[in-house]
Amino acid sequence: MTELHHALKTSADYQALPAKVSQLVLKQVEKTFKSSQKAEEQFKKSPNKFTGEPKLPRYKDKKKGRNVLTYNYQAISKK
C-alpha cells in the first residue's frame, strides 16, 4: 500500500479528502484487488465452484458510479 500511497499523494483527488480518509480508500482498493486475485487462484484450482471466470475490479462511472467512503472519528471535527 505504501507504493500506491506515494504514487497518489500528489494527486488532486487524493489531496481533496482528509489524509485518514484517503488512506482508508487505498486500503479498500487494496482489499478489493487482493480478493480478486484470491478468486482467480480459486478459479484455477476448481472452476466448477464459479459461474464464470472472475474479472478484475472495474472503475466506477465518474457521474453515476458510487462507492463506499469511510470517515473515521479522527477525520471529522466539530467547529
mmCIF file of the N, C-alpha and C atoms, coordinates in Angstrom:
data_MODEL
# 
_entry.id   MODEL 
# 
loop_
_atom_site.group_PDB 
_atom_site.id 
_atom_site.type_symbol 
_atom_site.label_atom_id 
_atom_site.label_alt_id 
_atom_site.label_comp_id 
_atom_site.label_asym_id 
_atom_site.label_entity_id 
_atom_site.label_seq_id 
_atom_site.pdbx_PDB_ins_code 
_atom_site.Cartn_x 
_atom_site.Cartn_y 
_atom_site.Cartn_z 
_atom_site.occupancy 
_atom_site.B_iso_or_equiv 
_atom_site.pdbx_formal_charge 
_atom_site.auth_seq_id 
_atom_site.auth_comp_id 
_atom_site.auth_asym_id 
_atom_site.auth_atom_id 
_atom_site.pdbx_PDB_model_num 
ATOM 1   N N  . MET A 1 1  ? 0.815   -1.188  0.000   1.00 0.00 ? 1  MET A N  1 
ATOM 2   C CA . MET A 1 1  ? 0.000   0.000   0.000   1.00 0.00 ? 1  MET A CA 1 
ATOM 3   C C  . MET A 1 1  ? 0.863   1.258   0.000   1.00 0.00 ? 1  MET A C  1 
ATOM 4   N N  . THR A 1 2  ? 2.025   1.194   0.573   1.00 0.00 ? 2  THR A N  1 
ATOM 5   C CA . THR A 1 2  ? 2.853   2.402   0.629   1.00 0.00 ? 2  THR A CA 1 
ATOM 6   C C  . THR A 1 2  ? 3.265   2.861   -0.759  1.00 0.00 ? 2  THR A C  1 
ATOM 7   N N  . GLU A 1 3  ? 3.478   1.919   -1.675  1.00 0.00 ? 3  GLU A N  1 
ATOM 8   C CA . GLU A 1 3  ? 3.820   2.301   -3.057  1.00 0.00 ? 3  GLU A CA 1 
ATOM 9   C C  . GLU A 1 3  ? 2.663   3.070   -3.685  1.00 0.00 ? 3  GLU A C  1 
ATOM 10  N N  . LEU A 1 4  ? 1.475   2.581   -3.490  1.00 0.00 ? 4  LEU A N  1 
ATOM 11  C CA . LEU A 1 4  ? 0.289   3.240   -4.031  1.00 0.00 ? 4  LEU A CA 1 
ATOM 12  C C  . LEU A 1 4  ? 0.093   4.609   -3.379  1.00 0.00 ? 4  LEU A C  1 
ATOM 13  N N  . HIS A 1 5  ? 0.319   4.682   -2.086  1.00 0.00 ? 5  HIS A N  1 
ATOM 14  C CA . HIS A 1 5  ? 0.201   5.959   -1.367  1.00 0.00 ? 5  HIS A CA 1 
ATOM 15  C C  . HIS A 1 5  ? 1.192   6.978   -1.924  1.00 0.00 ? 5  HIS A C  1 
ATOM 16  N N  . HIS A 1 6  ? 2.443   6.572   -2.109  1.00 0.00 ? 6  HIS A N  1 
ATOM 17  C CA . HIS A 1 6  ? 3.459   7.502   -2.613  1.00 0.00 ? 6  HIS A CA 1 
ATOM 18  C C  . HIS A 1 6  ? 3.179   7.917   -4.053  1.00 0.00 ? 6  HIS A C  1 
ATOM 19  N N  . ALA A 1 7  ? 2.602   7.017   -4.834  1.00 0.00 ? 7  ALA A N  1 
ATOM 20  C CA . ALA A 1 7  ? 2.287   7.347   -6.228  1.00 0.00 ? 7  ALA A CA 1 
ATOM 21  C C  . ALA A 1 7  ? 1.128   8.337   -6.324  1.00 0.00 ? 7  ALA A C  1 
ATOM 22  N N  . LEU A 1 8  ? 0.201   8.271   -5.385  1.00 0.00 ? 8  LEU A N  1 
ATOM 23  C CA . LEU A 1 8  ? -1.010  9.093   -5.466  1.00 0.00 ? 8  LEU A CA 1 
ATOM 24  C C  . LEU A 1 8  ? -1.022  10.318  -4.557  1.00 0.00 ? 8  LEU A C  1 
ATOM 25  N N  . LYS A 1 9  ? -0.062  10.444  -3.657  1.00 0.00 ? 9  LYS A N  1 
ATOM 26  C CA . LYS A 1 9  ? -0.150  11.512  -2.654  1.00 0.00 ? 9  LYS A CA 1 
ATOM 27  C C  . LYS A 1 9  ? -0.108  12.917  -3.235  1.00 0.00 ? 9  LYS A C  1 
ATOM 28  N N  . THR A 1 10 ? 0.376   13.080  -4.456  1.00 0.00 ? 10 THR A N  1 
ATOM 29  C CA . THR A 1 10 ? 0.379   14.406  -5.083  1.00 0.00 ? 10 THR A CA 1 
ATOM 30  C C  . THR A 1 10 ? -0.847  14.632  -5.964  1.00 0.00 ? 10 THR A C  1 
ATOM 31  N N  . SER A 1 11 ? -1.686  13.624  -6.097  1.00 0.00 ? 11 SER A N  1 
ATOM 32  C CA . SER A 1 11 ? -2.901  13.730  -6.906  1.00 0.00 ? 11 SER A CA 1 
ATOM 33  C C  . SER A 1 11 ? -3.900  14.682  -6.244  1.00 0.00 ? 11 SER A C  1 
ATOM 34  N N  . ALA A 1 12 ? -4.561  15.497  -7.048  1.00 0.00 ? 12 ALA A N  1 
ATOM 35  C CA . ALA A 1 12 ? -5.550  16.449  -6.524  1.00 0.00 ? 12 ALA A CA 1 
ATOM 36  C C  . ALA A 1 12 ? -6.720  15.725  -5.865  1.00 0.00 ? 12 ALA A C  1 
ATOM 37  N N  . ASP A 1 13 ? -7.145  14.606  -6.446  1.00 0.00 ? 13 ASP A N  1 
ATOM 38  C CA . ASP A 1 13 ? -8.259  13.845  -5.871  1.00 0.00 ? 13 ASP A CA 1 
ATOM 39  C C  . ASP A 1 13 ? -7.884  13.267  -4.510  1.00 0.00 ? 13 ASP A C  1 
ATOM 40  N N  . TYR A 1 14 ? -6.672  12.777  -4.395  1.00 0.00 ? 14 TYR A N  1 
ATOM 41  C CA . TYR A 1 14 ? -6.194  12.214  -3.131  1.00 0.00 ? 14 TYR A CA 1 
ATOM 42  C C  . TYR A 1 14 ? -6.107  13.301  -2.062  1.00 0.00 ? 14 TYR A C  1 
ATOM 43  N N  . GLN A 1 15 ? -5.641  14.470  -2.446  1.00 0.00 ? 15 GLN A N  1 
ATOM 44  C CA . GLN A 1 15 ? -5.466  15.572  -1.502  1.00 0.00 ? 15 GLN A CA 1 
ATOM 45  C C  . GLN A 1 15 ? -6.789  16.258  -1.141  1.00 0.00 ? 15 GLN A C  1 
ATOM 46  N N  . ALA A 1 16 ? -7.821  16.055  -1.944  1.00 0.00 ? 16 ALA A N  1 
ATOM 47  C CA . ALA A 1 16 ? -9.117  16.692  -1.681  1.00 0.00 ? 16 ALA A CA 1 
ATOM 48  C C  . ALA A 1 16 ? -9.783  16.126  -0.428  1.00 0.00 ? 16 ALA A C  1 
ATOM 49  N N  . LEU A 1 17 ? -9.437  14.905  -0.073  1.00 0.00 ? 17 LEU A N  1 
ATOM 50  C CA . LEU A 1 17 ? -10.005 14.268  1.118   1.00 0.00 ? 17 LEU A CA 1 
ATOM 51  C C  . LEU A 1 17 ? -9.037  14.395  2.290   1.00 0.00 ? 17 LEU A C  1 
ATOM 52  N N  . PRO A 1 18 ? -9.536  14.304  3.509   1.00 0.00 ? 18 PRO A N  1 
ATOM 53  C CA . PRO A 1 18 ? -8.624  14.253  4.653   1.00 0.00 ? 18 PRO A CA 1 
ATOM 54  C C  . PRO A 1 18 ? -7.687  13.044  4.522   1.00 0.00 ? 18 PRO A C  1 
ATOM 55  N N  . ALA A 1 19 ? -6.476  13.158  5.038   1.00 0.00 ? 19 ALA A N  1 
ATOM 56  C CA . ALA A 1 19 ? -5.456  12.112  4.879   1.00 0.00 ? 19 ALA A CA 1 
ATOM 57  C C  . ALA A 1 19 ? -5.946  10.745  5.353   1.00 0.00 ? 19 ALA A C  1 
ATOM 58  N N  . LYS A 1 20 ? -6.608  10.700  6.496   1.00 0.00 ? 20 LYS A N  1 
ATOM 59  C CA . LYS A 1 20 ? -7.098  9.416   7.028   1.00 0.00 ? 20 LYS A CA 1 
ATOM 60  C C  . LYS A 1 20 ? -8.106  8.774   6.078   1.00 0.00 ? 20 LYS A C  1 
ATOM 61  N N  . VAL A 1 21 ? -8.960  9.584   5.495   1.00 0.00 ? 21 VAL A N  1 
ATOM 62  C CA . VAL A 1 21 ? -9.980  9.071   4.580   1.00 0.00 ? 21 VAL A CA 1 
ATOM 63  C C  . VAL A 1 21 ? -9.316  8.551   3.303   1.00 0.00 ? 21 VAL A C  1 
ATOM 64  N N  . SER A 1 22 ? -8.361  9.297   2.769   1.00 0.00 ? 22 SER A N  1 
ATOM 65  C CA . SER A 1 22 ? -7.642  8.860   1.567   1.00 0.00 ? 22 SER A CA 1 
ATOM 66  C C  . SER A 1 22 ? -6.946  7.528   1.811   1.00 0.00 ? 22 SER A C  1 
ATOM 67  N N  . GLN A 1 23 ? -6.355  7.373   2.978   1.00 0.00 ? 23 GLN A N  1 
ATOM 68  C CA . GLN A 1 23 ? -5.679  6.120   3.306   1.00 0.00 ? 23 GLN A CA 1 
ATOM 69  C C  . GLN A 1 23 ? -6.675  4.969   3.420   1.00 0.00 ? 23 GLN A C  1 
ATOM 70  N N  . LEU A 1 24 ? -7.849  5.234   3.975   1.00 0.00 ? 24 LEU A N  1 
ATOM 71  C CA . LEU A 1 24 ? -8.873  4.191   4.062   1.00 0.00 ? 24 LEU A CA 1 
ATOM 72  C C  . LEU A 1 24 ? -9.374  3.780   2.682   1.00 0.00 ? 24 LEU A C  1 
ATOM 73  N N  . VAL A 1 25 ? -9.470  4.742   1.766   1.00 0.00 ? 25 VAL A N  1 
ATOM 74  C CA . VAL A 1 25 ? -9.871  4.427   0.390   1.00 0.00 ? 25 VAL A CA 1 
ATOM 75  C C  . VAL A 1 25 ? -8.834  3.505   -0.243  1.00 0.00 ? 25 VAL A C  1 
ATOM 76  N N  . LEU A 1 26 ? -7.552  3.812   -0.053  1.00 0.00 ? 26 LEU A N  1 
ATOM 77  C CA . LEU A 1 26 ? -6.494  2.963   -0.604  1.00 0.00 ? 26 LEU A CA 1 
ATOM 78  C C  . LEU A 1 26 ? -6.545  1.561   -0.008  1.00 0.00 ? 26 LEU A C  1 
ATOM 79  N N  . LYS A 1 27 ? -6.843  1.453   1.277   1.00 0.00 ? 27 LYS A N  1 
ATOM 80  C CA . LYS A 1 27 ? -6.962  0.136   1.903   1.00 0.00 ? 27 LYS A CA 1 
ATOM 81  C C  . LYS A 1 27 ? -8.114  -0.650  1.288   1.00 0.00 ? 27 LYS A C  1 
ATOM 82  N N  . GLN A 1 28 ? -9.227  0.032   1.000   1.00 0.00 ? 28 GLN A N  1 
ATOM 83  C CA . GLN A 1 28 ? -10.367 -0.642  0.376   1.00 0.00 ? 28 GLN A CA 1 
ATOM 84  C C  . GLN A 1 28 ? -10.012 -1.127  -1.028  1.00 0.00 ? 28 GLN A C  1 
ATOM 85  N N  . VAL A 1 29 ? -9.283  -0.299  -1.775  1.00 0.00 ? 29 VAL A N  1 
ATOM 86  C CA . VAL A 1 29 ? -8.864  -0.684  -3.126  1.00 0.00 ? 29 VAL A CA 1 
ATOM 87  C C  . VAL A 1 29 ? -7.944  -1.895  -3.051  1.00 0.00 ? 29 VAL A C  1 
ATOM 88  N N  . GLU A 1 30 ? -6.991  -1.860  -2.132  1.00 0.00 ? 30 GLU A N  1 
ATOM 89  C CA . GLU A 1 30 ? -6.059  -2.972  -1.964  1.00 0.00 ? 30 GLU A CA 1 
ATOM 90  C C  . GLU A 1 30 ? -6.805  -4.257  -1.606  1.00 0.00 ? 30 GLU A C  1 
ATOM 91  N N  . LYS A 1 31 ? -7.767  -4.154  -0.694  1.00 0.00 ? 31 LYS A N  1 
ATOM 92  C CA . LYS A 1 31 ? -8.554  -5.317  -0.278  1.00 0.00 ? 31 LYS A CA 1 
ATOM 93  C C  . LYS A 1 31 ? -9.344  -5.892  -1.457  1.00 0.00 ? 31 LYS A C  1 
ATOM 94  N N  . THR A 1 32 ? -9.913  -5.019  -2.273  1.00 0.00 ? 32 THR A N  1 
ATOM 95  C CA . THR A 1 32 ? -10.688 -5.454  -3.435  1.00 0.00 ? 32 THR A CA 1 
ATOM 96  C C  . THR A 1 32 ? -9.812  -6.214  -4.425  1.00 0.00 ? 32 THR A C  1 
ATOM 97  N N  . PHE A 1 33 ? -8.621  -5.683  -4.701  1.00 0.00 ? 33 PHE A N  1 
ATOM 98  C CA . PHE A 1 33 ? -7.741  -6.344  -5.653  1.00 0.00 ? 33 PHE A CA 1 
ATOM 99  C C  . PHE A 1 33 ? -7.188  -7.652  -5.098  1.00 0.00 ? 33 PHE A C  1 
ATOM 100 N N  . LYS A 1 34 ? -6.904  -7.696  -3.801  1.00 0.00 ? 34 LYS A N  1 
ATOM 101 C CA . LYS A 1 34 ? -6.424  -8.942  -3.208  1.00 0.00 ? 34 LYS A CA 1 
ATOM 102 C C  . LYS A 1 34 ? -7.500  -10.024 -3.271  1.00 0.00 ? 34 LYS A C  1 
ATOM 103 N N  . SER A 1 35 ? -8.744  -9.655  -3.002  1.00 0.00 ? 35 SER A N  1 
ATOM 104 C CA . SER A 1 35 ? -9.817  -10.649 -3.068  1.00 0.00 ? 35 SER A CA 1 
ATOM 105 C C  . SER A 1 35 ? -10.047 -11.104 -4.504  1.00 0.00 ? 35 SER A C  1 
ATOM 106 N N  . SER A 1 36 ? -9.828  -10.207 -5.457  1.00 0.00 ? 36 SER A N  1 
ATOM 107 C CA . SER A 1 36 ? -9.941  -10.571 -6.868  1.00 0.00 ? 36 SER A CA 1 
ATOM 108 C C  . SER A 1 36 ? -8.859  -11.581 -7.249  1.00 0.00 ? 36 SER A C  1 
ATOM 109 N N  . GLN A 1 37 ? -7.640  -11.351 -6.779  1.00 0.00 ? 37 GLN A N  1 
ATOM 110 C CA . GLN A 1 37 ? -6.547  -12.282 -7.056  1.00 0.00 ? 37 GLN A CA 1 
ATOM 111 C C  . GLN A 1 37 ? -6.808  -13.635 -6.405  1.00 0.00 ? 37 GLN A C  1 
ATOM 112 N N  . LYS A 1 38 ? -7.337  -13.616 -5.194  1.00 0.00 ? 38 LYS A N  1 
ATOM 113 C CA . LYS A 1 38 ? -7.652  -14.862 -4.497  1.00 0.00 ? 38 LYS A CA 1 
ATOM 114 C C  . LYS A 1 38 ? -8.735  -15.637 -5.246  1.00 0.00 ? 38 LYS A C  1 
ATOM 115 N N  . ALA A 1 39 ? -9.728  -14.927 -5.754  1.00 0.00 ? 39 ALA A N  1 
ATOM 116 C CA . ALA A 1 39 ? -10.791 -15.579 -6.526  1.00 0.00 ? 39 ALA A CA 1 
ATOM 117 C C  . ALA A 1 39 ? -10.230 -16.206 -7.797  1.00 0.00 ? 39 ALA A C  1 
ATOM 118 N N  . GLU A 1 40 ? -9.279  -15.523 -8.449  1.00 0.00 ? 40 GLU A N  1 
ATOM 119 C CA . GLU A 1 40 ? -8.647  -16.089 -9.649  1.00 0.00 ? 40 GLU A CA 1 
ATOM 120 C C  . GLU A 1 40 ? -7.908  -17.377 -9.323  1.00 0.00 ? 40 GLU A C  1 
ATOM 121 N N  . GLU A 1 41 ? -7.173  -17.383 -8.201  1.00 0.00 ? 41 GLU A N  1 
ATOM 122 C CA . GLU A 1 41 ? -6.448  -18.588 -7.790  1.00 0.00 ? 41 GLU A CA 1 
ATOM 123 C C  . GLU A 1 41 ? -7.414  -19.728 -7.509  1.00 0.00 ? 41 GLU A C  1 
ATOM 124 N N  . GLN A 1 42 ? -8.505  -19.425 -6.813  1.00 0.00 ? 42 GLN A N  1 
ATOM 125 C CA . GLN A 1 42 ? -9.507  -20.446 -6.513  1.00 0.00 ? 42 GLN A CA 1 
ATOM 126 C C  . GLN A 1 42 ? -10.167 -20.963 -7.786  1.00 0.00 ? 42 GLN A C  1 
ATOM 127 N N  . PHE A 1 43 ? -10.373 -20.067 -8.748  1.00 0.00 ? 43 PHE A N  1 
ATOM 128 C CA . PHE A 1 43 ? -10.980 -20.458 -10.016 1.00 0.00 ? 43 PHE A CA 1 
ATOM 129 C C  . PHE A 1 43 ? -10.084 -21.443 -10.759 1.00 0.00 ? 43 PHE A C  1 
ATOM 130 N N  . LYS A 1 44 ? -8.768  -21.192 -10.723 1.00 0.00 ? 44 LYS A N  1 
ATOM 131 C CA . LYS A 1 44 ? -7.828  -22.094 -11.404 1.00 0.00 ? 44 LYS A CA 1 
ATOM 132 C C  . LYS A 1 44 ? -7.819  -23.473 -10.754 1.00 0.00 ? 44 LYS A C  1 
ATOM 133 N N  . LYS A 1 45 ? -7.992  -23.526 -9.431  1.00 0.00 ? 45 LYS A N  1 
ATOM 134 C CA . LYS A 1 45 ? -7.993  -24.802 -8.717  1.00 0.00 ? 45 LYS A CA 1 
ATOM 135 C C  . LYS A 1 45 ? -9.291  -25.571 -8.947  1.00 0.00 ? 45 LYS A C  1 
ATOM 136 N N  . SER A 1 46 ? -10.406 -24.880 -8.867  1.00 0.00 ? 46 SER A N  1 
ATOM 137 C CA . SER A 1 46 ? -11.697 -25.560 -9.035  1.00 0.00 ? 46 SER A CA 1 
ATOM 138 C C  . SER A 1 46 ? -12.709 -24.625 -9.700  1.00 0.00 ? 46 SER A C  1 
ATOM 139 N N  . PRO A 1 47 ? -12.695 -24.584 -11.034 1.00 0.00 ? 47 PRO A N  1 
ATOM 140 C CA . PRO A 1 47 ? -13.604 -23.689 -11.761 1.00 0.00 ? 47 PRO A CA 1 
ATOM 141 C C  . PRO A 1 47 ? -15.086 -24.040 -11.606 1.00 0.00 ? 47 PRO A C  1 
ATOM 142 N N  . ASN A 1 48 ? -15.391 -25.254 -11.192 1.00 0.00 ? 48 ASN A N  1 
ATOM 143 C CA . ASN A 1 48 ? -16.797 -25.650 -11.048 1.00 0.00 ? 48 ASN A CA 1 
ATOM 144 C C  . ASN A 1 48 ? -17.499 -24.932 -9.891  1.00 0.00 ? 48 ASN A C  1 
ATOM 145 N N  . LYS A 1 49 ? -16.749 -24.291 -9.000  1.00 0.00 ? 49 LYS A N  1 
ATOM 146 C CA . LYS A 1 49 ? -17.347 -23.537 -7.890  1.00 0.00 ? 49 LYS A CA 1 
ATOM 147 C C  . LYS A 1 49 ? -17.833 -22.156 -8.324  1.00 0.00 ? 49 LYS A C  1 
ATOM 148 N N  . PHE A 1 50 ? -17.493 -21.751 -9.534  1.00 0.00 ? 50 PHE A N  1 
ATOM 149 C CA . PHE A 1 50 ? -17.819 -20.414 -10.027 1.00 0.00 ? 50 PHE A CA 1 
ATOM 150 C C  . PHE A 1 50 ? -18.790 -20.504 -11.198 1.00 0.00 ? 50 PHE A C  1 
ATOM 151 N N  . THR A 1 51 ? -19.584 -19.477 -11.378 1.00 0.00 ? 51 THR A N  1 
ATOM 152 C CA . THR A 1 51 ? -20.491 -19.434 -12.528 1.00 0.00 ? 51 THR A CA 1 
ATOM 153 C C  . THR A 1 51 ? -19.781 -18.879 -13.764 1.00 0.00 ? 51 THR A C  1 
ATOM 154 N N  . GLY A 1 52 ? -18.655 -18.216 -13.563 1.00 0.00 ? 52 GLY A N  1 
ATOM 155 C CA . GLY A 1 52 ? -17.859 -17.669 -14.659 1.00 0.00 ? 52 GLY A CA 1 
ATOM 156 C C  . GLY A 1 52 ? -16.490 -17.293 -14.136 1.00 0.00 ? 52 GLY A C  1 
ATOM 157 N N  . GLU A 1 53 ? -15.596 -16.950 -15.044 1.00 0.00 ? 53 GLU A N  1 
ATOM 158 C CA . GLU A 1 53 ? -14.240 -16.586 -14.635 1.00 0.00 ? 53 GLU A CA 1 
ATOM 159 C C  . GLU A 1 53 ? -14.241 -15.216 -13.951 1.00 0.00 ? 53 GLU A C  1 
ATOM 160 N N  . PRO A 1 54 ? -13.593 -15.109 -12.788 1.00 0.00 ? 54 PRO A N  1 
ATOM 161 C CA . PRO A 1 54 ? -13.525 -13.816 -12.098 1.00 0.00 ? 54 PRO A CA 1 
ATOM 162 C C  . PRO A 1 54 ? -12.764 -12.787 -12.933 1.00 0.00 ? 54 PRO A C  1 
ATOM 163 N N  . LYS A 1 55 ? -13.202 -11.547 -12.859 1.00 0.00 ? 55 LYS A N  1 
ATOM 164 C CA . LYS A 1 55 ? -12.566 -10.467 -13.613 1.00 0.00 ? 55 LYS A CA 1 
ATOM 165 C C  . LYS A 1 55 ? -12.006 -9.444  -12.643 1.00 0.00 ? 55 LYS A C  1 
ATOM 166 N N  . LEU A 1 56 ? -11.085 -8.633  -13.131 1.00 0.00 ? 56 LEU A N  1 
ATOM 167 C CA . LEU A 1 56 ? -10.532 -7.555  -12.318 1.00 0.00 ? 56 LEU A CA 1 
ATOM 168 C C  . LEU A 1 56 ? -11.623 -6.549  -11.973 1.00 0.00 ? 56 LEU A C  1 
ATOM 169 N N  . PRO A 1 57 ? -11.526 -5.925  -10.812 1.00 0.00 ? 57 PRO A N  1 
ATOM 170 C CA . PRO A 1 57 ? -12.487 -4.868  -10.473 1.00 0.00 ? 57 PRO A CA 1 
ATOM 171 C C  . PRO A 1 57 ? -12.379 -3.727  -11.478 1.00 0.00 ? 57 PRO A C  1 
ATOM 172 N N  . ARG A 1 58 ? -13.507 -3.107  -11.793 1.00 0.00 ? 58 ARG A N  1 
ATOM 173 C CA . ARG A 1 58 ? -13.501 -2.004  -12.764 1.00 0.00 ? 58 ARG A CA 1 
ATOM 174 C C  . ARG A 1 58 ? -13.754 -0.689  -12.057 1.00 0.00 ? 58 ARG A C  1 
ATOM 175 N N  . TYR A 1 59 ? -13.388 0.380   -12.732 1.00 0.00 ? 59 TYR A N  1 
ATOM 176 C CA . TYR A 1 59 ? -13.641 1.714   -12.198 1.00 0.00 ? 59 TYR A CA 1 
ATOM 177 C C  . TYR A 1 59 ? -15.120 2.036   -12.312 1.00 0.00 ? 59 TYR A C  1 
ATOM 178 N N  . LYS A 1 60 ? -15.611 2.815   -11.392 1.00 0.00 ? 60 LYS A N  1 
ATOM 179 C CA . LYS A 1 60 ? -16.999 3.262   -11.422 1.00 0.00 ? 60 LYS A CA 1 
ATOM 180 C C  . LYS A 1 60 ? -17.145 4.394   -12.434 1.00 0.00 ? 60 LYS A C  1 
ATOM 181 N N  . ASP A 1 61 ? -18.339 4.561   -12.955 1.00 0.00 ? 61 ASP A N  1 
ATOM 182 C CA . ASP A 1 61 ? -18.642 5.682   -13.833 1.00 0.00 ? 61 ASP A CA 1 
ATOM 183 C C  . ASP A 1 61 ? -18.449 6.977   -13.046 1.00 0.00 ? 61 ASP A C  1 
ATOM 184 N N  . LYS A 1 62 ? -17.818 7.982   -13.664 1.00 0.00 ? 62 LYS A N  1 
ATOM 185 C CA . LYS A 1 62 ? -17.498 9.220   -12.942 1.00 0.00 ? 62 LYS A CA 1 
ATOM 186 C C  . LYS A 1 62 ? -18.738 9.983   -12.500 1.00 0.00 ? 62 LYS A C  1 
ATOM 187 N N  . LYS A 1 63 ? -19.829 9.893   -13.227 1.00 0.00 ? 63 LYS A N  1 
ATOM 188 C CA . LYS A 1 63 ? -21.050 10.633  -12.883 1.00 0.00 ? 63 LYS A CA 1 
ATOM 189 C C  . LYS A 1 63 ? -22.021 9.783   -12.059 1.00 0.00 ? 63 LYS A C  1 
ATOM 190 N N  . LYS A 1 64 ? -22.235 8.534   -12.475 1.00 0.00 ? 64 LYS A N  1 
ATOM 191 C CA . LYS A 1 64 ? -23.253 7.695   -11.850 1.00 0.00 ? 64 LYS A CA 1 
ATOM 192 C C  . LYS A 1 64 ? -22.691 6.714   -10.825 1.00 0.00 ? 64 LYS A C  1 
ATOM 193 N N  . GLY A 1 65 ? -21.391 6.445   -10.884 1.00 0.00 ? 65 GLY A N  1 
ATOM 194 C CA . GLY A 1 65 ? -20.789 5.436   -10.019 1.00 0.00 ? 65 GLY A CA 1 
ATOM 195 C C  . GLY A 1 65 ? -20.778 5.832   -8.558  1.00 0.00 ? 65 GLY A C  1 
ATOM 196 N N  . ARG A 1 66 ? -20.983 4.870   -7.706  1.00 0.00 ? 66 ARG A N  1 
ATOM 197 C CA . ARG A 1 66 ? -20.966 5.112   -6.273  1.00 0.00 ? 66 ARG A CA 1 
ATOM 198 C C  . ARG A 1 66 ? -20.014 4.111   -5.629  1.00 0.00 ? 66 ARG A C  1 
ATOM 199 N N  . ASN A 1 67 ? -19.417 4.536   -4.541  1.00 0.00 ? 67 ASN A N  1 
ATOM 200 C CA . ASN A 1 67 ? -18.517 3.669   -3.810  1.00 0.00 ? 67 ASN A CA 1 
ATOM 201 C C  . ASN A 1 67 ? -18.601 4.022   -2.330  1.00 0.00 ? 67 ASN A C  1 
ATOM 202 N N  . VAL A 1 68 ? -18.168 3.118   -1.495  1.00 0.00 ? 68 VAL A N  1 
ATOM 203 C CA . VAL A 1 68 ? -18.176 3.361   -0.063  1.00 0.00 ? 68 VAL A CA 1 
ATOM 204 C C  . VAL A 1 68 ? -17.041 4.315   0.283   1.00 0.00 ? 68 VAL A C  1 
ATOM 205 N N  . LEU A 1 69 ? -17.347 5.318   1.063   1.00 0.00 ? 69 LEU A N  1 
ATOM 206 C CA . LEU A 1 69 ? -16.344 6.261   1.545   1.00 0.00 ? 69 LEU A CA 1 
ATOM 207 C C  . LEU A 1 69 ? -16.438 6.257   3.061   1.00 0.00 ? 69 LEU A C  1 
ATOM 208 N N  . THR A 1 70 ? -15.360 5.856   3.715   1.00 0.00 ? 70 THR A N  1 
ATOM 209 C CA . THR A 1 70 ? -15.367 5.696   5.159   1.00 0.00 ? 70 THR A CA 1 
ATOM 210 C C  . THR A 1 70 ? -14.679 6.870   5.834   1.00 0.00 ? 70 THR A C  1 
ATOM 211 N N  . TYR A 1 71 ? -15.403 7.529   6.710   1.00 0.00 ? 71 TYR A N  1 
ATOM 212 C CA . TYR A 1 71 ? -14.825 8.586   7.544   1.00 0.00 ? 71 TYR A CA 1 
ATOM 213 C C  . TYR A 1 71 ? -14.720 8.030   8.957   1.00 0.00 ? 71 TYR A C  1 
ATOM 214 N N  . ASN A 1 72 ? -13.519 8.002   9.516   1.00 0.00 ? 72 ASN A N  1 
ATOM 215 C CA . ASN A 1 72 ? -13.414 7.584   10.907  1.00 0.00 ? 72 ASN A CA 1 
ATOM 216 C C  . ASN A 1 72 ? -13.547 8.809   11.811  1.00 0.00 ? 72 ASN A C  1 
ATOM 217 N N  . TYR A 1 73 ? -13.614 8.595   13.091  1.00 0.00 ? 73 TYR A N  1 
ATOM 218 C CA . TYR A 1 73 ? -13.864 9.710   14.019  1.00 0.00 ? 73 TYR A CA 1 
ATOM 219 C C  . TYR A 1 73 ? -12.761 10.763  13.981  1.00 0.00 ? 73 TYR A C  1 
ATOM 220 N N  . GLN A 1 74 ? -11.542 10.396  13.584  1.00 0.00 ? 74 GLN A N  1 
ATOM 221 C CA . GLN A 1 74 ? -10.441 11.355  13.536  1.00 0.00 ? 74 GLN A CA 1 
ATOM 222 C C  . GLN A 1 74 ? -10.544 12.291  12.340  1.00 0.00 ? 74 GLN A C  1 
ATOM 223 N N  . ALA A 1 75 ? -11.290 11.896  11.332  1.00 0.00 ? 75 ALA A N  1 
ATOM 224 C CA . ALA A 1 75 ? -11.404 12.706  10.119  1.00 0.00 ? 75 ALA A CA 1 
ATOM 225 C C  . ALA A 1 75 ? -12.535 13.724  10.204  1.00 0.00 ? 75 ALA A C  1 
ATOM 226 N N  . ILE A 1 76 ? -13.347 13.615  11.237  1.00 0.00 ? 76 ILE A N  1 
ATOM 227 C CA . ILE A 1 76 ? -14.482 14.522  11.390  1.00 0.00 ? 76 ILE A CA 1 
ATOM 228 C C  . ILE A 1 76 ? -14.228 15.417  12.596  1.00 0.00 ? 76 ILE A C  1 
ATOM 229 N N  . SER A 1 77 ? -14.382 16.708  12.383  1.00 0.00 ? 77 SER A N  1 
ATOM 230 C CA . SER A 1 77 ? -14.179 17.626  13.505  1.00 0.00 ? 77 SER A CA 1 
ATOM 231 C C  . SER A 1 77 ? -15.401 18.514  13.678  1.00 0.00 ? 77 SER A C  1 
ATOM 232 N N  . LYS A 1 78 ? -15.590 18.967  14.880  1.00 0.00 ? 78 LYS A N  1 
ATOM 233 C CA . LYS A 1 78 ? -16.707 19.842  15.201  1.00 0.00 ? 78 LYS A CA 1 
ATOM 234 C C  . LYS A 1 78 ? -16.139 21.242  15.419  1.00 0.00 ? 78 LYS A C  1 
ATOM 235 N N  . LYS A 1 79 ? -16.690 22.222  14.719  1.00 0.00 ? 79 LYS A N  1 
ATOM 236 C CA . LYS A 1 79 ? -16.186 23.596  14.845  1.00 0.00 ? 79 LYS A CA 1 
ATOM 237 C C  . LYS A 1 79 ? -17.168 24.479  15.546  1.00 0.00 ? 79 LYS A C  1 
# 
